[in-house]
């Protein structure tokens, strides 16, 4: 009986929070079978403690596998983990290597980190000329790409806040100024209980603010709340609405969550979700 006890123990850790087993099983199986989108999503779920146990080590593991499978966008998120020592050893050189890789491959949110790395000699050779070059690229960003909160990745006593509570207060300040990424980070903090008491209702509210501003990470986060029923009743139509919107905003990404969620919907529900998404996109135009 001992192997069975061990297996049940593993399952109890995996399903540490209430969720829908079918959806989670689909995500985990796809991730194990090297679906990069599933690996990206599962890593984020572990980072936030959404549907699975909060576990930064597992988050880093899945994100590294997603990167290995060609999902370049996650290099910035993985770099952040090395810069703060979350789930991986603290390693500024590895963190900056990932930031530089992300920035050189078109990820706008890594650019400011690279400029800061060269300016401080943090994980990169100190180089004022290169710092100015990357700072100019950062200054040229506009719209949501310019709204990057990066305090959680740069732990320097001279210029950065240190405690989770201080960082949450800064994220909240950024959100209150209308920073779309600030809304997302406030949502993530409430989801994971980082710097503030865990509160799924508040997390969903702030994720919606980010999603309504077209921030794709906020849209994915909001969709998962409703697909998994995280702290609220499952609402597959609402989740699918946002996934359809995500497909339009990120056409190059595999619509993995959309496919998984739609597998458990009726035809009428799918039609309703599509109509809601089309209406949202029409209003945005």
C-alpha distance (Angstrom), angle and dihedral (degrees) to the residues before:
residue distance angle dihedral
X1 . . .
X2 3.80 . .
X3 3.86 95.2 .
X4 3.80 89.0 52.2
X5 3.81 91.1 51.1
X6 3.81 90.2 50.5
X7 3.80 91.4 48.9
X8 3.79 92.3 49.8
X9 3.80 89.5 49.2
X10 3.81 90.9 54.2
X11 3.79 91.4 48.5
X12 3.81 91.4 49.7
X13 3.81 90.2 55.0
X14 3.80 92.6 47.4
X15 3.79 92.7 50.9
X16 3.80 94.0 41.8
X17 3.79 91.8 142.0
X18 3.78 129.1 40.6
X19 3.80 112.3 -87.2
X20 3.78 141.9 136.7
X21 3.79 109.2 -77.8
X22 3.81 94.1 -151.9
X23 3.80 94.5 57.2
X24 3.78 94.0 43.4
X25 3.79 92.1 46.9
X26 3.80 90.0 52.2
X27 3.81 91.1 51.3
X28 3.81 95.0 46.1
X29 3.82 94.5 45.9
X30 3.81 91.8 49.2
X31 3.81 90.9 48.0
X32 3.79 91.8 50.6
X33 3.81 87.7 50.4
X34 3.82 90.0 56.6
X35 3.78 100.4 -102.6
X36 3.81 100.2 159.1
X37 3.82 94.3 -154.1
X38 3.81 91.0 52.8
X39 3.82 89.8 48.5
X40 3.80 91.0 50.2
X41 3.80 91.1 49.8
X42 3.80 95.8 44.3
X43 3.80 90.5 49.8
X44 3.79 89.8 53.0
X45 3.79 91.6 47.4
X46 3.80 90.4 54.9
X47 3.81 91.5 45.5
X48 3.80 90.9 53.9
X49 3.80 99.5 32.6
X50 3.79 89.8 -121.9
X51 3.81 113.4 155.3
X52 3.82 90.7 -21.6
X53 3.79 136.5 52.5
X54 3.81 116.8 -68.0
X55 3.81 101.2 -106.1
X56 3.81 123.6 154.0
X57 3.80 92.1 -171.6
X58 3.80 91.0 59.1
X59 3.79 89.8 43.7
X60 3.80 91.7 55.5
X61 3.81 90.5 44.7
X62 3.81 93.9 54.9
X63 3.79 94.0 41.8
X64 3.79 91.0 52.0
X65 3.80 89.2 51.8
X66 3.82 90.1 49.1
X67 3.80 89.6 51.5
X68 3.80 91.0 47.6
X69 3.80 87.6 53.0
X70 3.78 92.2 55.1
X71 3.82 104.2 -92.9
X72 3.81 94.8 137.9
X73 3.82 95.8 176.3
X74 3.80 91.8 71.8
X75 3.82 91.9 62.5
X76 3.80 89.6 87.0
X77 3.81 93.2 51.9
X78 3.79 91.8 46.8
X79 3.80 90.0 47.7
X80 3.80 89.1 54.8
X81 3.80 89.6 57.1
X82 3.80 91.9 54.3
X83 3.81 91.5 46.3
X84 3.81 91.3 55.0
X85 3.82 100.0 30.0
X86 3.79 93.7 -120.3
X87 3.80 110.9 156.2
X88 3.81 91.5 -18.8
X89 3.81 134.8 56.8
X90 3.81 114.4 -77.5
X91 3.80 103.3 -98.4
X92 3.81 119.5 161.1
X93 3.81 93.6 -176.1
X94 3.80 93.0 53.6
X95 3.80 90.3 43.4
X96 3.78 93.0 52.1
X97 3.79 91.0 43.7
X98 3.80 87.8 58.8
X99 3.82 93.3 43.8
X100 3.80 91.0 50.4
X101 3.80 91.0 47.7
X102 3.81 90.7 50.1
X103 3.81 93.6 46.5
X104 3.80 93.7 47.8
X105 3.80 89.1 50.9
X106 3.77 93.6 55.2
X107 3.82 103.3 -91.8
X108 3.82 102.5 144.2
X109 3.80 96.4 -163.6
X110 3.81 92.4 64.2
X111 3.81 94.9 56.8
X112 3.80 97.2 81.3
X113 3.80 90.6 49.1
X114 3.78 92.0 53.6
X115 3.83 91.0 49.8
X116 3.79 89.9 50.7
X117 3.82 92.1 47.0
X118 3.79 92.6 54.8
X119 3.81 91.7 43.3
X120 3.81 93.5 53.7
X121 3.78 100.0 29.5
X122 3.78 86.2 -121.0
X123 3.81 108.5 156.7
X124 3.81 88.8 -25.7
X125 3.83 131.7 66.3
X126 3.80 110.3 -85.2
X127 3.79 104.3 -104.3
X128 3.81 122.1 161.4
X129 3.79 92.8 -168.8
X130 3.80 93.7 54.6
X131 3.80 90.4 41.4
X132 3.81 89.5 56.2
X133 3.80 91.3 45.9
X134 3.81 92.9 53.6
X135 3.81 91.9 40.4
X136 3.81 88.3 57.2
X137 3.80 89.7 52.6
X138 3.80 89.3 50.5
X139 3.80 91.5 49.3
X140 3.80 89.8 53.4
X141 3.80 92.2 60.4
X142 3.78 116.5 105.3
X143 3.79 139.4 -176.2
X144 3.82 118.3 12.7
X145 3.81 90.9 -14.7
X146 3.80 90.3 65.1
X147 3.80 91.9 53.4
X148 3.78 99.3 81.0
X149 3.79 121.3 150.5
X150 3.79 108.6 -163.1
X151 3.79 107.1 165.2
X152 3.80 93.4 113.3
X153 3.79 91.7 62.6
X154 3.81 102.6 47.9
X155 3.79 112.3 62.2
X156 3.82 102.1 -174.1
X157 3.79 119.8 141.2
X158 3.79 91.0 -149.4
X159 3.77 97.7 63.6
X160 3.81 111.9 -0.9
X161 3.76 133.3 75.6
X162 3.78 115.4 -113.3
X163 3.78 114.5 -159.9
X164 3.79 126.4 67.7
X165 3.80 89.0 -122.2
X166 3.81 91.5 54.8
X167 3.77 91.6 48.4
X168 3.80 92.0 49.1
X169 3.81 89.5 52.2
X170 3.81 89.3 52.2
X171 3.80 92.5 48.7
X172 3.80 88.8 50.3
X173 3.81 90.8 49.6
X174 3.81 90.1 50.8
X175 3.81 91.1 48.5
X176 3.79 91.6 49.6
X177 3.80 87.5 56.2
X178 3.81 89.2 56.8
X179 3.82 97.8 -101.2
X180 3.82 105.0 157.1
X181 3.79 92.5 -154.2
X182 3.80 88.8 50.4
X183 3.82 88.8 58.8
X184 3.80 89.3 51.8
X185 3.80 94.3 49.6
X186 3.81 91.3 48.4
X187 3.81 88.0 52.6
X188 3.79 91.7 49.4
X189 3.82 90.5 49.5
X190 3.79 91.6 53.1
X191 3.82 90.4 45.2
X192 3.79 95.1 52.8
X193 3.81 98.5 29.7
X194 3.81 92.5 -118.8
X195 3.79 112.4 159.5
X196 3.80 90.6 -16.5
X197 3.80 136.5 51.2
X198 3.82 112.3 -80.5
X199 3.79 109.1 -99.9
X200 3.80 119.6 166.7
X201 3.80 94.3 -169.9
X202 3.81 91.0 56.3
X203 3.81 90.5 42.2
X204 3.80 91.6 54.7
X205 3.80 91.1 47.7
X206 3.81 93.6 53.6
X207 3.81 92.4 42.4
X208 3.80 88.0 54.9
X209 3.81 90.3 53.2
X210 3.81 89.5 53.6
X211 3.81 92.2 44.9
X212 3.79 93.6 49.2
X213 3.82 87.1 57.0
X214 3.78 90.1 55.4
X215 3.82 97.5 -108.0
X216 3.80 103.4 155.6
X217 3.81 95.3 -152.4
X218 3.81 88.2 53.7
X219 3.80 91.0 48.5
X220 3.81 92.6 52.6
X221 3.82 90.4 46.1
X222 3.80 92.6 50.0
X223 3.78 92.2 47.3
X224 3.79 91.6 53.7
X225 3.81 91.3 52.7
X226 3.78 89.9 60.0
X227 3.80 97.7 36.3
X228 3.80 93.6 51.9
X229 3.79 96.4 33.9
X230 3.79 89.6 -126.1
X231 3.79 104.4 -172.0
X232 3.82 91.1 -23.7
X233 3.81 140.0 57.7
X234 3.80 115.9 -69.3
X235 3.80 111.3 -97.9
X236 3.79 109.3 -177.0
X237 3.81 94.0 175.3
X238 3.80 91.6 56.6
X239 3.80 91.4 45.8
X240 3.80 92.2 48.1
X241 3.79 92.1 48.5
X242 3.81 89.4 60.0
X243 3.79 93.3 42.7
X244 3.80 90.5 54.8
X245 3.81 88.5 50.2
X246 3.80 89.0 49.7
X247 3.80 90.3 53.5
X248 3.81 89.6 58.4
X249 3.81 95.0 45.0
X250 3.81 94.2 43.3
X251 3.84 104.1 30.2
X252 3.81 93.0 161.9
X253 3.82 93.1 60.2
X254 3.78 120.9 89.4
X255 3.84 106.9 -110.3
X256 3.78 91.0 -127.3
X257 3.81 100.9 151.1
X258 3.78 90.5 43.1
X259 3.79 90.9 56.6
X260 3.81 93.9 45.8
X261 3.80 93.6 48.2
X262 3.82 94.3 44.6
X263 3.80 90.4 55.1
X264 3.82 87.7 71.8
X265 3.81 97.5 44.0
X266 3.79 133.0 91.4
X267 3.78 120.5 -120.2
X268 3.81 90.2 -107.7
X269 3.81 90.9 53.0
X270 3.80 91.1 51.2
X271 3.81 91.0 50.4
X272 3.81 91.0 49.1
X273 3.82 92.4 49.5
X274 3.81 91.4 49.4
X275 3.81 91.3 51.0
X276 3.81 91.8 50.0
X277 3.81 91.3 49.2
X278 3.80 92.2 48.5
X279 3.80 90.7 50.4
X280 3.82 91.7 50.6
X281 3.80 92.2 49.2
X282 3.80 91.6 46.8
X283 3.82 90.9 52.6
X284 3.80 90.0 48.8
X285 3.80 91.4 55.1
